[in-house]
Structure formats: C-alpha cells, structure tokens
Amino acid sequence: MSYTINGARFHKAPPISDVFVNKNTVVFTDHKGQQRVALNNSSQRVKFLHWLVS
C-alpha cells in the first residue's frame, strides 16, 4: 500500500511494529525497516496515521 504526501510516495509493509510521533514528524518501523515522514501540519499527520494503522 502507498500514500502520497507533497509528491513523495511512502509505502508500508505490514506488520507495523513501532510508531513514533513528534509534532509533525512520524517515524515507523515495518517489515522493510524504519521510515521517517515529515508532514506540514497536524491534519496531514492525523490522515497519515489513520492510513498507517488501518
């Protein structure tokens, strides 16, 4: 599954084992390794987290 933010595409490969949130930065660890996502605002952060855990 993929998610596009500001022209950058992110992929998740379940299972998601760790999720860290610091203001508008989300770091998660999945089957392929750790990824860091910088978001512009809190609404983007909420949408991204909803996609990530669904």
Backbone torsions as a table, in degrees:
resi	resn	phi	psi	omega
1	MET	NA	146.9	-179.8
2	SER	-131.2	160.4	-179.3
3	TYR	-141.0	132.9	-178.5
4	THR	-111.1	128.2	177.8
5	ILE	-132.4	123.3	177.7
6	ASN	50.5	39.6	178.5
7	GLY	82.6	-6.5	178.5
8	ALA	-98.5	134.0	-178.6
9	ARG	-104.4	132.3	178.4
10	PHE	-117.9	141.9	179.9
11	HIS	-118.1	146.7	172.9
12	LYS	-119.8	141.7	178.9
13	ALA	-126.1	91.7	-177.8
14	PRO	-53.4	150.6	8.1
15	PRO	-85.0	147.6	174.4
16	ILE	-87.8	119.6	-174.8
17	SER	-100.0	-32.4	-178.8
18	ASP	-138.3	142.4	173.4
19	VAL	-137.5	125.5	177.9
20	PHE	-122.0	134.3	-179.7
21	VAL	-125.6	128.5	177.2
22	ASN	-137.4	104.4	-173.9
23	LYS	53.7	-110.2	-177.4
24	ASN	-110.0	26.2	175.6
25	THR	-117.1	132.5	178.2
26	VAL	-121.6	129.0	175.7
27	VAL	-119.9	128.7	179.3
28	PHE	-136.7	153.7	178.2
29	THR	-116.7	127.3	177.6
30	ASP	-126.0	-164.4	-177.8
31	HIS	-59.4	-31.6	-177.1
32	LYS	-91.3	-12.3	-180.0
33	GLY	132.3	-165.0	-175.1
34	GLN	-92.4	139.5	177.8
35	GLN	-131.5	143.7	179.1
36	ARG	-117.2	131.1	-177.9
37	VAL	-125.3	121.4	176.1
38	ALA	-98.7	125.1	-176.8
39	LEU	-112.6	158.2	-175.7
40	ASN	-81.7	-32.3	-176.0
41	ASN	-154.0	176.5	-175.3
42	SER	-70.3	-30.8	179.3
43	SER	-68.0	-37.3	174.4
44	GLN	-64.0	-40.0	179.7
45	ARG	-60.8	-45.4	-179.4
46	VAL	-63.8	-45.4	179.2
47	LYS	-62.0	-41.6	179.9
48	PHE	-65.1	-44.8	179.5
49	LEU	-64.0	-37.6	177.1
50	HIS	-62.4	-45.9	177.3
51	TRP	-61.6	-41.9	-175.3
52	LEU	-63.0	-42.7	-175.4
53	VAL	-91.9	-5.3	178.9
54	SER	-85.7	NA	NA
